[in-house]
Amino acid sequence: MKKYLKYIALVIIGSLASCKEEVQKPKVTYDTSNKTSTLTKTDSTQIEIADLPIQMEGTDYLIHPVGDLRVFEKGTKVRYGSSSVNDVSFTISNLGEFEITGYLQNLKFQKTDSDSIRPLSDKPILILTATYLKTIADKTQNKIMVYTLTDSDTNKDGKIDTSDIKTLYLSSISGENFTKISADLQELVDWNLIESKNRLYFRTIEDTNQNGQFDKNDVLHYNYIDLGLKNWEVKNYKPI
């Protein structure tokens, strides 16, 4: 009898655990009607703010991270940023060694001898990381920023967020020449800098079976860019 009750208890626990599992949302939704989805701002409490400016070593530009200030009701557990007062977070980015991270709506650039500030992009994006390639600048004098971000509502849920495809971009330290280097509808897997060759290597995955997910049945693409050159040309290579 005890073994039977134990079996029933395990079945119930297993059932409850399976109920809690969330169905993975697709990163890509293929619209056969060719209609363009409309981006909507769903949270009316979002207020755009900027962190204090950052200057990367050896550059003459200030970088202003821009994102959303979120105000939460009392008792809300979710909170963004590292500094908060009375359920309000005032910090939207974090600074590592030559890298800015966060969930940023934009970056704005200002030359140190000017009051003029220009945005990185005039289109909706969500920046996850912005990295200054200091070693490349020291060797080649090419001052380059690398960005991982989402730039399109690929799952067509009306907003750009981390549920959409992650892409790879480059720009100069001034924020100009903002250029997408990963292919459309390919998810960025990772990137790596090989300093000895002045090359930025990166991998993407393509949803070749068009099931909306990136999995073992899809195709990996291997690419690199020679950062020693002024023109950023993506080249494919085949290590396997």
C-alpha positions in Angstrom: 0.0 0.0 0.0 2.8 2.4 0.9 4.6 1.7 -2.5 1.3 2.4 -4.3 0.8 5.7 -2.5 4.4 6.6 -3.2 3.9 5.9 -6.9 0.7 8.1 -7.0 2.6 10.9 -5.3 5.4 10.7 -7.8 2.9 10.8 -10.7 1.2 13.9 -9.2 4.5 15.7 -8.7 5.6 14.8 -12.3 2.3 16.1 -13.6 2.6 19.4 -11.7 6.2 19.9 -12.9 5.2 19.3 -16.5 2.3 21.8 -16.2 4.8 24.5 -15.1 7.0 24.0 -18.1 6.6 26.9 -20.5 6.3 26.2 -24.2 9.3 27.7 -26.0 8.2 30.6 -28.1 9.4 30.7 -31.7 12.0 33.3 -32.5 10.8 33.6 -36.1 7.2 33.7 -37.3 6.8 33.4 -41.1 4.1 35.6 -42.4 2.8 34.1 -45.7 0.5 37.1 -46.2 3.6 39.4 -46.5 2.0 41.9 -44.1 4.4 44.0 -41.9 3.8 43.7 -38.2 3.2 47.0 -36.2 5.5 47.6 -33.3 3.6 48.6 -30.1 4.8 50.0 -26.8 2.9 47.9 -24.4 4.1 49.3 -21.1 2.8 52.8 -20.4 5.1 53.2 -17.4 8.2 53.3 -19.6 10.1 56.5 -19.4 13.3 57.1 -21.5 16.4 58.0 -19.5 20.1 58.1 -20.0 23.0 56.9 -17.8 26.0 59.2 -17.3 28.3 59.2 -20.3 31.2 56.8 -20.8 34.5 57.5 -22.5 36.5 54.5 -23.8 40.3 54.8 -23.2 42.1 56.4 -26.1 39.0 57.9 -27.7 37.6 61.4 -28.0 33.9 60.4 -27.9 31.5 60.2 -25.0 28.9 57.4 -25.2 25.5 58.0 -23.5 23.5 54.8 -22.8 19.8 55.3 -23.3 17.0 53.0 -22.0 13.8 52.8 -20.2 13.2 53.7 -16.6 10.7 51.4 -15.1 8.5 52.2 -12.1 7.1 49.2 -10.3 4.1 48.9 -7.9 4.9 47.9 -4.3 5.4 44.2 -3.9 6.5 43.7 -7.5 9.5 41.3 -7.5 10.9 42.1 -11.0 13.5 44.9 -11.0 16.1 46.1 -13.5 19.3 47.9 -12.9 21.6 47.9 -9.9 20.6 51.2 -8.1 17.0 51.6 -7.0 15.0 53.8 -4.7 11.4 53.1 -3.8 10.8 50.6 -6.6 12.4 52.8 -9.2 15.6 51.7 -11.0 17.8 54.5 -12.2 20.7 52.4 -13.7 20.1 51.0 -17.1 23.6 49.8 -18.1 26.7 48.2 -16.7 30.3 48.9 -17.7 33.0 46.2 -18.0 36.4 46.5 -19.5 35.7 48.3 -22.8 32.1 46.9 -22.8 28.7 48.3 -22.1 25.9 45.8 -21.3 22.2 46.1 -20.6 18.9 46.3 -22.3 19.4 49.6 -24.1 17.1 51.4 -26.6 20.0 53.3 -28.1 23.4 54.7 -27.6 24.2 58.4 -28.3 27.6 59.7 -29.2 29.2 63.1 -28.5 32.7 64.3 -29.5 34.5 65.7 -26.5 34.9 69.1 -28.0 31.3 69.4 -29.1 27.8 69.8 -27.5 26.2 67.9 -30.4 24.9 64.4 -29.6 23.9 61.9 -32.3 22.1 58.6 -32.0 23.6 55.3 -33.1 20.3 54.3 -34.8 17.1 56.1 -35.8 15.2 52.8 -35.9 13.9 50.7 -32.9 16.6 48.4 -31.6 17.5 46.6 -28.3 21.2 46.7 -27.6 22.5 43.9 -25.4 26.3 44.5 -25.6 28.5 47.3 -27.1 32.2 46.5 -27.1 35.1 48.7 -28.0 38.0 46.8 -29.7 40.8 48.6 -28.0 43.6 46.2 -29.1 42.5 46.6 -32.8 42.6 50.4 -32.4 46.1 50.2 -30.9 47.4 48.1 -33.8 45.5 49.5 -36.8 44.2 52.9 -35.7 40.7 51.6 -36.7 38.5 52.5 -33.8 35.6 50.0 -33.9 32.6 49.2 -31.8 30.9 45.7 -31.9 27.2 45.3 -31.0 25.0 42.4 -30.2 21.3 43.5 -30.5 17.9 42.7 -31.8 16.7 44.9 -34.7 13.5 43.4 -35.9 10.3 41.9 -34.5 11.0 38.5 -36.0 8.4 36.6 -33.9 5.8 39.2 -34.8 4.5 39.8 -31.3 4.4 43.6 -31.7 7.7 44.4 -29.9 11.4 44.1 -30.2 12.9 42.2 -27.3 15.2 39.2 -26.4 12.6 36.8 -27.9 13.6 38.0 -31.3 16.7 37.1 -33.4 20.0 38.4 -32.0 22.2 40.1 -34.7 25.8 41.5 -35.0 26.6 45.1 -35.9 29.7 47.2 -36.2 30.3 51.0 -36.1 33.1 53.4 -35.8 33.8 54.9 -32.3 31.7 58.0 -33.4 28.7 55.8 -33.9 28.8 56.4 -37.6 28.9 53.6 -40.3 26.5 51.5 -38.2 26.5 48.3 -40.2 24.8 45.0 -39.9 27.2 42.2 -40.6 25.1 39.1 -39.8 22.6 37.9 -42.3 18.9 38.6 -42.0 16.9 35.9 -40.2 20.1 34.2 -38.9 20.6 34.1 -35.1 24.0 35.1 -33.8 25.6 32.2 -31.9 28.8 33.9 -30.8 31.7 36.0 -31.9 35.4 36.1 -31.1 38.3 38.5 -31.8 41.6 37.0 -33.1 44.0 39.8 -32.4 47.0 38.3 -34.3 45.1 38.3 -37.5 42.9 41.5 -36.9 39.9 39.3 -37.5 36.5 39.2 -36.0 35.1 35.6 -36.3 31.4 34.9 -35.7 28.9 32.1 -36.1 25.2 32.3 -37.0 22.5 29.7 -37.4 19.8 29.6 -40.1 16.4 28.2 -39.5 16.6 26.0 -42.6 13.6 23.8 -41.8 11.5 27.0 -41.0 10.0 25.7 -37.8 10.6 29.0 -36.1 13.2 27.6 -33.7 17.0 27.2 -33.9 18.0 23.6 -33.2 20.3 20.8 -34.2 18.5 20.3 -37.5 19.5 23.8 -38.7 22.7 25.0 -40.4 25.6 26.9 -38.8 27.4 29.5 -40.9 31.0 30.5 -40.1 32.2 34.0 -41.0 35.0 36.5 -40.4 35.8 40.1 -41.1 39.3 41.6 -41.5 39.2 44.6 -39.2 42.5 45.9 -40.5 40.7 47.0 -43.7 38.6 50.1 -44.0 35.8 48.3 -45.8 34.1 45.6 -43.7 33.6 42.6 -45.9 32.1 39.4 -44.5 33.8 36.3 -45.7 32.6 32.7 -45.2 34.9 29.8 -44.2 34.3 26.1 -43.7 36.1 24.6 -40.7 34.2 21.3 -41.1 
